[in-house]
């Protein structure tokens, strides 16, 4: 499975949650961290995590490379990170409790 390889500082993390997760999947294993080079999420990238964490039949809705988080480099006022969809499966963005 892909990781940061110890060479890059973790700047953000994503935590798996929701009804698609196995209820007994340990809380401490639900996090995936990313750094300055960003992070790609998908079945092909975090094979073991998706295999162990998701309930049966759910992985078909996660693309091999589902989405990527990248650092914005435009130098404008909206610096930070952005989410880029990569696969053909649907994504929902929830920010501050509201689906967008």
ZIFEN-V958032 format. One record per helix or strand of 3 or more residues. SS is the DSSP state (2 for helix, 1 for strand). FROM is the first residue (numbers start at 1). LEN is the number of residues. If there is no record, write none. Layout:
[[SS & FROM & LEN] [SS & FROM & LEN]]
This chain:
[[1 & 12 & 4] [2 & 27 & 3] [1 & 31 & 5] [1 & 38 & 4] [2 & 47 & 7] [2 & 59 & 3] [1 & 67 & 5] [1 & 81 & 5]]
